[in-house]
Structures are given as C-alpha cells and as structure tokens.
Amino acid sequence: MKWKFWGGSKEPMPSPGQDDWEQALINRMAVEYLQDQRARRRWGLAFKLLILLYLIGLMAATFSGRFVEGLSSSEEHTALIEVKGVIAADGDASADRIISALRTAFESDHVKGVVLRINSPGGSPVQAGYINDEIARLKAKYRKEHDKEMPVYAVAVDLCASGGYYVAVGADAIYVDKASLVGSIGVRIDSFGFQGLMEDLGIERRLLTAGANKGILDPFSPLPETQRQFLQRVLDRLHQQFIAAVKTGRGDKLKGGDEIFSGLFWSGEEAVDLGLADGLGSSSYVAREVIGAEKIHDYTRKRDLLDSVAQRLGVRIGSGILESLGVVGGSGLPH
C-alpha cells in the first residue's frame, strides 16, 4: 500500500484483521495529525499577521494625526474642544478628557483662543464642577505666566442644559443658536415607588440593612417624611452650589429673576435676553469674528479604536463573570 503523508490517503482503510491494518491506522492518524498541525500553523500565522497589520494601521493613524496636528499647530489657530453627550466619568465628555484637552490647548504657543462646543443635556455635577474649576485655574495660570488672557468661549449647539451649562459659565462668554435649548439650572434625583403595587399583588418586600437609612430610595419601600426632607436638603445644597457657579460666571449679565434657577430652559434667543448667553453665533463665527483666528484645530480627546474595543471587551467579560456567578443585572447577591 502507498500512504502519502503530505496529502492524505484516498484509499479505503483495510478492515480489522486484514494484513497491514495496524500500520494503515497508524499512517492515517499520523497524516491527520500533520494536517491538523499545518492548519493550526496557517491560522496562527494569519491571526498574527492581522494583529500586525492592525498595529501598523493604528501607529500610522496616530503618527499621521500628530503630523497633521504639528502642521496645523504651527500657525495661530482656535482650539476647539467638544463637550458632547452626557457628562460622566466613563463617557466621552468626562472631566478627564475635557481637562486634558484644555491643558494641551493652553500649553500651545499658537492657540489664540479656545472654544468649548457644547451639546449636552448635563450629567454628573461633580464632573461638570471639575471642568468649571479647571477653566478658572488654567486661565489664572496663563495670565500669570504670559501677562495676558487666554480667551475661552462656550458655544451651545442643540443642548446646553444642566451640567452642560455648568461647564459653559466657566467661559468668558457664551454663544448660542437661536434654537438652542439653554438653562435647566437645577438638580434632580429620580426614583420609582412600587409599594402600592406590591401590596395589591400580595408580595412582601424583605430588605435587610445595617443602618436605619441604608435602604433610602428603595423603590419597593415607602419613603418616610424624614428621608424625604433629608433628600430635599441635599438637593437644595447642590442647587445652591450650581447657582453660585452661575452667578460667579455670569455676574451682572443675568437679567432675569428667580425663574432662571427654577430648572426651566429657554431658546437661544430667550437665553440672550435673560443674560444666560451673550449672543448668537456658531463656533466658526466665534473663531473668525471674536477670537480672530479663523483656522480651527480640534483638540478633543477621542477614544481610539483600541480603547473602544478594550472597553467593550471588558464589559462583556465582566458581564459573563457576573452571569456565571449568578448575579442578576451586575448587582445584588448571588442567587
């Protein structure tokens, strides 16, 4: 019999008991093993090649971006920083990303002014407060080191509300579109109450806590008046912090009364009339007519592909681990 190790045998296997049956079986197993090893090597090489190509592409994109940035930064320009989406620690509009972009812009020798283009419904008051404080710190530092001002302007797009407006009042002036929605100076806590429904269904809620108020805002438990008053005091305190930041940033420009701080929001035209904004204009208008540097360079810190993939992979792995432990929804105790 002729067994070809490089291509496998197309001849039928001898039946057990025939001559050379054991040798034929060994040959067949050896051929299939070698073929499997070759296939594994080919797939391994292909996978490594794909990783190499991805890394090369990522490096090329990074260096090309830096090259273009270097070219565009060699002349006076306006630095644009996007504050887009919900302002949250793990979002694109996190304080870390916005502050990092601001510091880069302030350190550039060719930036003539900074535009914060805001399209945000708000978010974390802590994150917004970090950004507001950093704008003031960077402006004071720049003034001390250069004996001149680095102008910072906020430009509202569709939404500049709540935490978005908290960021905006840190700027020297705020520009809006006539149809922008501006304001919502207030603080809120959301919750639901299912106690009545639980009683109607005959379901007993068993919540164990160490600490009399640890279960505050539990949707299946009643909200005692003492806890309601406590929460209201917390909200009022945060609201006063927000109001103080608005008054510090806008000063005598504010023309409205207490309704400004009631949580209402207005169109861009109304915002200008109330002193919540200074005028109508886009980021291009501000760069060209106000700052005097029509060329705009985007300093926004964006997630690269590797960050996005790593984040999604981490979320999926974390969810898989929680599911394997029997944890529902990523929180609670194993059941």
C-alpha positions as CSV (number, residue, x, y, z in Angstrom):
1,M,0.0,0.0,0.0
2,K,1.1,3.6,-0.7
3,W,0.3,6.1,2.0
4,K,1.0,9.7,1.2
5,F,1.7,11.7,4.3
6,W,1.6,15.1,2.6
7,G,-1.8,14.8,1.0
8,G,-3.6,12.0,3.0
9,S,-4.8,8.7,1.6
10,K,-7.8,8.4,-0.6
11,E,-7.7,4.6,-0.4
12,P,-10.2,2.9,1.9
13,M,-8.9,1.7,5.2
14,P,-8.4,-2.0,5.5
15,S,-10.8,-3.9,7.7
16,P,-9.6,-5.0,11.1
17,G,-7.9,-8.4,10.8
18,Q,-6.5,-7.8,7.3
19,D,-2.8,-7.5,6.6
20,D,-1.2,-4.2,7.5
21,W,-4.4,-2.9,9.2
22,E,-2.5,-1.7,12.2
23,Q,0.1,0.1,10.1
24,A,-2.6,1.7,7.9
25,L,-4.3,3.0,11.0
26,I,-1.1,4.5,12.4
27,N,-0.3,6.1,9.0
28,R,-3.8,7.6,8.8
29,M,-3.5,9.0,12.3
30,A,-0.1,10.4,11.5
31,V,-1.4,12.1,8.3
32,E,-4.4,13.6,10.0
33,Y,-2.2,14.9,12.9
34,L,0.3,16.5,10.5
35,Q,-2.6,18.1,8.6
36,D,-4.1,19.5,11.8
37,Q,-0.8,20.9,12.8
38,R,-0.3,22.6,9.4
39,A,-3.8,24.1,9.6
40,R,-3.1,25.4,13.1
41,R,0.1,27.0,12.0
42,R,-1.6,28.6,9.0
43,W,-4.4,30.1,11.2
44,G,-1.8,31.1,13.8
45,L,0.2,33.0,11.1
46,A,-2.9,34.6,9.6
47,F,-4.0,35.8,13.1
48,K,-0.6,37.2,13.9
49,L,-0.5,38.9,10.5
50,L,-3.9,40.5,11.2
51,I,-2.7,41.8,14.6
52,L,0.5,43.1,13.0
53,L,-1.5,44.9,10.3
54,Y,-3.8,46.4,12.9
55,L,-0.9,47.7,15.0
56,I,0.7,49.1,11.9
57,G,-2.5,50.8,10.9
58,L,-3.0,52.2,14.4
59,M,0.5,53.6,14.5
60,A,0.1,55.1,11.1
61,A,-3.1,56.8,12.1
62,T,-1.6,58.1,15.3
63,F,1.6,59.4,13.7
64,S,-0.3,60.9,10.7
65,G,-2.7,62.6,13.2
66,R,0.3,64.0,15.1
67,F,1.9,65.1,11.8
68,V,-1.2,67.0,10.7
69,E,-1.6,68.4,14.2
70,G,2.0,69.6,14.1
71,L,1.4,71.3,10.7
72,S,-1.8,72.9,11.8
73,S,-0.4,74.0,15.1
74,S,2.5,75.9,13.5
75,E,0.3,78.9,12.9
76,E,-2.2,80.8,15.0
77,H,-5.5,79.0,15.3
78,T,-8.6,78.5,17.5
79,A,-8.6,75.4,19.7
80,L,-11.9,73.5,19.5
81,I,-13.0,71.1,22.3
82,E,-16.2,69.2,22.0
83,V,-18.3,68.6,25.1
84,K,-20.8,66.2,23.6
85,G,-23.3,63.9,25.3
86,V,-23.8,63.1,28.9
87,I,-21.1,64.4,31.2
88,A,-20.0,61.3,33.1
89,A,-16.8,59.8,34.4
90,D,-16.8,57.0,31.9
91,G,-18.1,58.9,28.9
92,D,-16.6,60.9,26.0
93,A,-17.5,64.1,27.9
94,S,-15.7,63.1,31.1
95,A,-13.7,65.7,33.1
96,D,-10.5,63.8,32.4
97,R,-10.9,64.0,28.6
98,I,-12.1,67.7,28.6
99,I,-9.4,68.8,31.1
100,S,-6.7,67.0,29.2
101,A,-7.7,68.8,26.0
102,L,-7.9,72.1,27.8
103,R,-4.4,71.8,29.2
104,T,-3.0,70.9,25.8
105,A,-4.7,73.9,24.2
106,F,-3.4,76.3,26.9
107,E,0.1,74.9,26.6
108,S,0.3,75.5,22.8
109,D,2.2,78.6,21.6
110,H,-0.1,79.1,18.6
111,V,-3.6,78.9,20.2
112,K,-5.2,82.3,20.2
113,G,-8.4,81.2,21.9
114,V,-10.4,78.2,23.0
115,V,-14.0,77.3,22.0
116,L,-15.9,74.7,24.1
117,R,-18.6,73.5,21.7
118,I,-21.3,72.1,24.0
119,N,-24.1,69.7,23.0
120,S,-25.0,68.1,26.3
121,P,-28.1,67.6,28.4
122,G,-26.0,67.6,31.5
123,G,-24.8,64.8,33.8
124,S,-22.6,64.5,36.8
125,P,-22.4,67.8,38.8
126,V,-19.0,66.6,40.1
127,Q,-17.6,66.1,36.6
128,A,-19.0,69.4,35.4
129,G,-17.6,71.1,38.5
130,Y,-14.2,69.7,37.8
131,I,-14.2,71.2,34.3
132,N,-15.5,74.6,35.5
133,D,-12.8,74.8,38.2
134,E,-10.1,73.8,35.8
135,I,-11.0,76.5,33.3
136,A,-10.6,79.1,36.1
137,R,-7.3,77.6,37.2
138,L,-5.8,77.4,33.7
139,K,-6.9,81.0,32.9
140,A,-5.3,82.3,36.1
141,K,-2.1,80.3,35.5
142,Y,-1.9,81.5,31.9
143,R,-2.4,85.1,32.9
144,K,0.4,84.9,35.5
145,E,2.9,83.2,33.1
146,H,2.1,85.3,30.0
147,D,0.8,88.5,31.4
148,K,-2.3,88.3,29.1
149,E,-5.5,86.4,28.8
150,M,-6.3,83.2,27.0
151,P,-10.0,83.7,26.0
152,V,-12.3,80.8,26.4
153,Y,-15.8,80.8,24.8
154,A,-18.7,78.4,25.1
155,V,-20.8,77.7,22.0
156,A,-24.1,75.9,22.5
157,V,-25.3,73.6,19.7
158,D,-28.6,71.8,20.3
159,L,-28.5,71.5,24.1
160,C,-26.6,73.4,26.8
161,A,-28.5,72.3,29.8
162,S,-27.9,71.5,33.5
163,G,-24.3,70.2,33.8
164,G,-23.6,71.4,30.2
165,Y,-24.5,74.9,31.3
166,Y,-22.4,74.5,34.5
167,V,-19.4,74.0,32.2
168,A,-20.4,76.9,29.9
169,V,-20.5,79.5,32.7
170,G,-16.8,78.9,33.3
171,A,-16.1,80.6,29.9
172,D,-15.6,84.3,29.2
173,A,-18.8,84.4,27.0
174,I,-21.5,82.1,25.8
175,Y,-22.8,82.0,22.3
176,V,-25.9,80.1,21.2
177,D,-28.0,79.4,18.1
178,K,-31.4,81.0,18.2
179,A,-33.0,77.5,18.5
180,S,-30.6,76.1,21.1
181,L,-32.1,75.0,24.4
182,V,-30.2,76.6,27.3
183,G,-30.6,76.5,31.1
184,S,-32.2,73.8,33.3
185,I,-30.3,75.2,36.3
186,G,-31.4,72.6,38.9
187,V,-30.7,69.3,40.5
188,R,-32.8,66.1,40.5
189,I,-33.0,62.6,41.9
190,D,-35.1,60.0,40.0
191,S,-36.8,57.1,41.6
192,F,-40.0,55.0,41.5
193,G,-42.4,53.8,44.1
194,F,-43.9,50.3,43.7
195,Q,-45.1,49.8,47.3
196,G,-48.8,50.0,46.4
197,L,-48.4,47.6,43.5
198,M,-46.5,45.2,45.8
199,E,-49.4,45.3,48.3
200,D,-52.0,44.7,45.6
201,L,-50.1,41.7,44.4
202,G,-49.6,40.4,47.9
203,I,-45.8,40.5,47.6
204,E,-43.8,41.1,50.7
205,R,-40.6,43.1,50.4
206,R,-37.8,41.7,52.6
207,L,-35.0,44.3,52.8
208,L,-32.3,43.9,55.4
209,T,-30.0,46.8,56.2
210,A,-27.4,47.8,58.7
211,G,-28.1,51.5,59.2
212,A,-31.6,52.9,59.6
213,N,-31.4,54.8,56.3
214,K,-29.3,52.5,54.2
215,G,-32.3,51.5,52.1
216,I,-33.2,55.1,51.2
217,L,-34.9,55.4,47.8
218,D,-35.5,51.7,47.6
219,P,-38.4,51.6,45.1
220,F,-40.2,48.8,46.9
221,S,-40.2,50.5,50.3
222,P,-42.1,53.6,51.5
223,L,-40.3,56.9,51.7
224,P,-40.6,58.3,55.2
225,E,-41.0,62.0,55.6
226,T,-37.7,62.3,57.4
227,Q,-35.9,60.7,54.5
228,R,-37.8,62.9,52.0
229,Q,-36.7,66.0,53.9
230,F,-33.1,64.8,54.1
231,L,-33.0,64.3,50.3
232,Q,-34.5,67.7,49.7
233,R,-31.8,69.3,51.8
234,V,-29.1,67.5,49.8
235,L,-30.7,68.7,46.6
236,D,-31.1,72.3,47.8
237,R,-27.4,72.3,48.8
238,L,-26.3,71.1,45.4
239,H,-28.6,73.6,43.8
240,Q,-27.1,76.5,45.7
241,Q,-23.6,75.4,44.6
242,F,-24.9,75.4,41.0
243,I,-26.5,78.8,41.4
244,A,-23.2,80.2,42.9
245,A,-21.2,79.0,39.9
246,V,-23.7,80.6,37.5
247,K,-23.6,83.9,39.4
248,T,-19.8,83.8,39.5
249,G,-19.5,83.1,35.8
250,R,-22.3,85.4,34.6
251,G,-22.2,88.2,37.2
252,D,-24.2,91.3,36.3
253,K,-25.1,89.8,32.9
254,L,-28.0,88.0,34.4
255,K,-31.3,89.9,33.8
256,G,-33.9,87.5,35.0
257,G,-35.3,86.7,38.4
258,D,-35.5,83.5,40.4
259,E,-37.1,81.7,37.5
260,I,-33.7,81.5,35.9
261,F,-32.7,79.0,38.7
262,S,-36.0,77.1,38.7
263,G,-34.9,74.3,36.3
264,L,-36.6,75.8,33.3
265,F,-34.9,76.1,30.0
266,W,-35.2,78.6,27.1
267,S,-34.4,79.0,23.5
268,G,-31.2,80.6,22.5
269,E,-32.9,84.0,21.7
270,E,-34.6,84.0,25.1
271,A,-31.3,83.0,26.8
272,V,-29.6,86.0,25.4
273,D,-32.5,88.3,26.6
274,L,-32.2,86.7,30.1
275,G,-28.4,87.1,30.2
276,L,-27.8,83.4,30.2
277,A,-25.9,83.8,26.9
278,D,-24.1,86.7,25.3
279,G,-25.1,86.4,21.7
280,L,-25.9,84.3,18.7
281,G,-23.1,82.6,16.9
282,S,-21.5,79.3,15.9
283,S,-18.0,78.0,16.6
284,S,-16.8,79.2,13.2
285,Y,-18.3,82.6,13.9
286,V,-16.6,82.9,17.3
287,A,-13.2,81.8,15.8
288,R,-13.4,84.2,12.9
289,E,-15.1,87.3,14.4
290,V,-14.5,87.1,18.1
291,I,-11.1,85.3,18.6
292,G,-9.7,86.5,15.2
293,A,-8.2,83.1,14.3
294,E,-10.4,81.6,11.6
295,K,-8.4,78.4,11.4
296,I,-9.8,75.8,13.8
297,H,-7.9,72.8,15.2
298,D,-9.8,70.1,17.1
299,Y,-8.2,69.3,20.4
300,T,-10.9,67.0,21.6
301,R,-9.7,63.8,23.2
302,K,-11.4,61.0,21.3
303,R,-11.3,57.3,22.1
304,D,-9.1,55.4,19.7
305,L,-10.2,52.0,18.3
306,L,-8.1,50.1,20.8
307,D,-9.8,51.9,23.7
308,S,-13.3,51.2,22.3
309,V,-12.5,47.5,21.7
310,A,-11.0,47.1,25.2
311,Q,-13.9,48.8,26.8
312,R,-16.5,46.6,25.1
313,L,-14.4,43.5,25.7
314,G,-14.1,44.4,29.4
315,V,-17.9,45.0,29.7
316,R,-18.6,41.6,28.0
317,I,-16.1,39.7,30.1
318,G,-17.4,41.4,33.3
319,S,-21.0,40.6,32.4
320,G,-20.0,37.0,31.7
321,I,-18.3,36.6,35.0
322,L,-21.3,38.1,36.8
323,E,-23.7,35.8,35.0
324,S,-21.5,32.8,35.8
325,L,-21.7,33.8,39.5
326,G,-25.5,34.1,39.2
327,V,-25.6,37.8,39.7
328,V,-28.6,39.4,38.1
329,G,-28.0,42.7,36.3
330,G,-24.5,43.2,37.5
331,S,-25.6,43.9,41.1
332,G,-27.1,42.2,44.1
333,L,-26.2,38.9,45.7
334,P,-25.7,35.6,44.0
335,H,-28.9,33.6,44.0
